């Protein structure tokens, strides 16, 4: 995944804002602004600091062109990943799937998020058939492998990553998740190192701490938590991933508190497997918390006490 620096994205947002002020009918400026915001959001901002602005621009596009696929796309993921409004998301997604059945990445993520894994796997296979060497296609295959519990497949995607594009970190991240699930902690730490060498976001530091906790290296895990706390002074640290470290350490109350903070910030990681954990329903990190009343209450508030239909 190509990353922009905070300074680059901030500069581009200022330029695009000027373009929008000059010509409020400039659809391309709105589209480009949304992408710039989204790039900036990865590892830098909470969802509730991102999605409302994205929707402001998407709605402006829809005023100008109510058939815009890109704007409808953002509306669909806003309903799914931010509002957790499963029924309205379904309506928009089903319309988009009829319009653009070839957008297999989007439909794979949608189906996986709502638990329709067979349909998600079909979309992943279509991606593989289109171009088996495309790194972005392979990334979504790796995401699906982890979320569906096909851990060996996910690890294989990590091994393929460098040959496809040595600058992309996503496959390494999900290979690490798969290795953790298989308790192959040596491999997990190796894949986490590769991930952090390419993109040293707090959630990947947290993934390292989570691994150490599962290995019984409690002091190393505690060191990770202290470093994440220190980093909060100058960047956003996603509470979902801090919760995973606490859960692995057996700090049940602290883990639940951080999950509740993630809920307060409308964290996409709670529902969307693309964000590195598999979500509350699928992430193995929460296996020890599933019977907790506070965990059950979170599922119910989000609407995940039953799979969305």
PEGIVEN-V199667 format. One record per backbone hydrogen bond with DSSP energy under -0.5 kcal/mol. NH is the residue of the N-H (numbers start at 1). CO is the residue of the C=O. E is the energy in kcal/mol with one decimal. If there is no record, write none. Layout:
# PEGIVEN-V199667
{{NH | CO | E} {NH | CO | E}}
This chain:
# PEGIVEN-V199667
{{9 | 5 | -2.4} {10 | 6 | -2.6} {11 | 7 | -2.3} {12 | 8 | -2.3} {13 | 9 | -2.4} {14 | 10 | -2.0} {15 | 11 | -2.1} {16 | 12 | -2.5} {17 | 13 | -2.4} {18 | 14 | -1.9} {19 | 15 | -1.9} {20 | 16 | -2.4} {21 | 17 | -2.3} {22 | 18 | -2.1} {23 | 19 | -2.4} {26 | 23 | -1.7} {27 | 25 | -1.4} {30 | 26 | -1.4} {31 | 27 | -2.4} {32 | 28 | -2.7} {33 | 29 | -2.2} {34 | 30 | -2.2} {35 | 31 | -1.9} {36 | 32 | -2.3} {37 | 33 | -2.7} {38 | 34 | -2.5} {39 | 35 | -2.6} {40 | 36 | -2.3} {41 | 37 | -2.0} {42 | 38 | -1.2} {44 | 41 | -1.8} {45 | 41 | -1.7} {48 | 265 | -1.1} {49 | 46 | -1.8} {50 | 47 | -1.5} {51 | 47 | -2.5} {54 | 50 | -2.2} {55 | 51 | -2.7} {56 | 52 | -1.9} {57 | 53 | -1.8} {58 | 54 | -2.4} {59 | 55 | -2.7} {60 | 56 | -1.4} {61 | 57 | -1.9} {62 | 58 | -2.2} {63 | 59 | -1.6} {64 | 60 | -1.1} {64 | 61 | -0.6} {65 | 61 | -2.9} {68 | 65 | -1.7} {72 | 68 | -2.1} {73 | 69 | -2.7} {74 | 70 | -2.1} {75 | 71 | -2.2} {76 | 72 | -2.5} {77 | 73 | -2.2} {78 | 74 | -2.1} {79 | 75 | -2.2} {80 | 76 | -2.0} {81 | 77 | -3.0} {82 | 77 | -0.6} {82 | 78 | -1.4} {83 | 78 | -2.8} {84 | 79 | -0.5} {85 | 79 | -2.7} {86 | 84 | -1.1} {89 | 85 | -2.5} {90 | 86 | -2.4} {91 | 87 | -1.9} {92 | 88 | -2.0} {93 | 89 | -3.0} {94 | 90 | -2.8} {95 | 91 | -1.5} {96 | 92 | -2.4} {97 | 93 | -2.9} {98 | 94 | -1.6} {99 | 95 | -1.8} {100 | 96 | -3.5} {103 | 100 | -1.8} {104 | 102 | -2.1} {107 | 103 | -1.7} {108 | 104 | -2.4} {109 | 105 | -2.2} {110 | 106 | -2.4} {111 | 107 | -2.7} {112 | 108 | -2.1} {113 | 109 | -2.5} {114 | 110 | -1.7} {115 | 112 | -1.2} {116 | 111 | -2.6} {117 | 115 | -1.5} {120 | 116 | -2.0} {121 | 117 | -2.6} {122 | 118 | -1.8} {123 | 119 | -1.9} {124 | 120 | -2.2} {125 | 121 | -2.3} {126 | 122 | -1.8} {127 | 123 | -1.9} {128 | 124 | -2.4} {129 | 125 | -2.3} {130 | 126 | -2.0} {131 | 127 | -1.9} {134 | 131 | -1.6} {138 | 134 | -2.3} {139 | 135 | -2.0} {140 | 136 | -1.6} {141 | 137 | -1.5} {142 | 138 | -2.3} {143 | 139 | -2.4} {144 | 140 | -2.0} {145 | 141 | -2.2} {146 | 142 | -2.2} {147 | 143 | -2.5} {148 | 144 | -2.2} {149 | 146 | -1.4} {150 | 145 | -2.6} {151 | 149 | -1.4} {154 | 150 | -1.8} {155 | 151 | -2.2} {156 | 152 | -2.1} {157 | 153 | -1.7} {158 | 154 | -1.5} {159 | 155 | -1.9} {160 | 156 | -1.5} {161 | 157 | -0.9} {161 | 158 | -0.6} {162 | 158 | -0.6} {164 | 160 | -1.4} {164 | 161 | -0.5} {165 | 161 | -2.7} {168 | 165 | -1.7} {173 | 169 | -1.9} {174 | 170 | -2.2} {175 | 171 | -2.3} {176 | 172 | -2.3} {177 | 173 | -2.0} {178 | 174 | -2.2} {179 | 175 | -2.5} {180 | 176 | -2.6} {181 | 177 | -2.2} {182 | 178 | -1.5} {183 | 180 | -1.7} {184 | 179 | -2.8} {185 | 183 | -1.3} {188 | 184 | -2.1} {189 | 185 | -2.6} {190 | 186 | -1.8} {191 | 187 | -2.5} {192 | 188 | -2.5} {193 | 189 | -2.2} {194 | 190 | -1.9} {195 | 191 | -2.1} {196 | 192 | -3.0} {197 | 193 | -2.1} {198 | 194 | -1.1} {198 | 195 | -0.7} {199 | 195 | -2.4} {201 | 199 | -1.7} {204 | 201 | -1.3} {205 | 201 | -1.3} {206 | 202 | -2.7} {207 | 203 | -1.5} {208 | 204 | -1.6} {209 | 205 | -2.2} {210 | 206 | -2.7} {211 | 207 | -2.0} {212 | 208 | -2.5} {213 | 209 | -2.4} {214 | 210 | -2.1} {215 | 211 | -1.7} {216 | 212 | -0.6} {216 | 213 | -1.2} {217 | 212 | -2.5} {218 | 216 | -1.7} {221 | 217 | -2.1} {222 | 218 | -2.6} {223 | 219 | -2.4} {224 | 220 | -1.9} {225 | 221 | -2.0} {226 | 222 | -2.1} {227 | 223 | -2.2} {228 | 224 | -2.6} {229 | 225 | -2.1} {230 | 226 | -2.0} {231 | 227 | -2.3} {232 | 228 | -1.0} {232 | 229 | -0.5} {233 | 230 | -1.5} {234 | 231 | -1.9} {235 | 231 | -1.4} {236 | 44 | -0.5} {238 | 236 | -0.6} {241 | 238 | -0.8} {242 | 238 | -1.2} {243 | 239 | -2.5} {244 | 240 | -1.1} {245 | 241 | -1.1} {246 | 242 | -1.9} {247 | 243 | -2.7} {248 | 244 | -2.2} {249 | 245 | -1.6} {250 | 246 | -0.5} {250 | 247 | -1.2} {251 | 246 | -2.7} {252 | 250 | -1.7} {255 | 251 | -2.6} {256 | 252 | -2.4} {257 | 253 | -2.1} {258 | 254 | -2.3} {259 | 255 | -2.1} {260 | 256 | -2.3} {261 | 257 | -1.8} {262 | 258 | -2.1} {263 | 259 | -2.1} {264 | 260 | -2.2} {265 | 261 | -1.7} {266 | 263 | -1.8} {267 | 262 | -2.7} {270 | 267 | -1.2} {271 | 268 | -1.9} {272 | 268 | -3.3} {273 | 271 | -0.6} {275 | 272 | -1.8} {276 | 273 | -1.3} {280 | 270 | -2.8} {282 | 278 | -0.6} {282 | 279 | -0.5} {283 | 279 | -2.7} {286 | 283 | -1.8} {287 | 284 | -1.7} {289 | 286 | -1.8} {290 | 286 | -0.9} {292 | 289 | -2.1} {296 | 292 | -2.5} {297 | 293 | -2.3} {298 | 294 | -1.8} {299 | 295 | -2.3} {300 | 296 | -2.1} {301 | 297 | -2.4} {302 | 298 | -2.1} {303 | 299 | -1.5} {304 | 299 | -3.1} {305 | 299 | -0.8}}
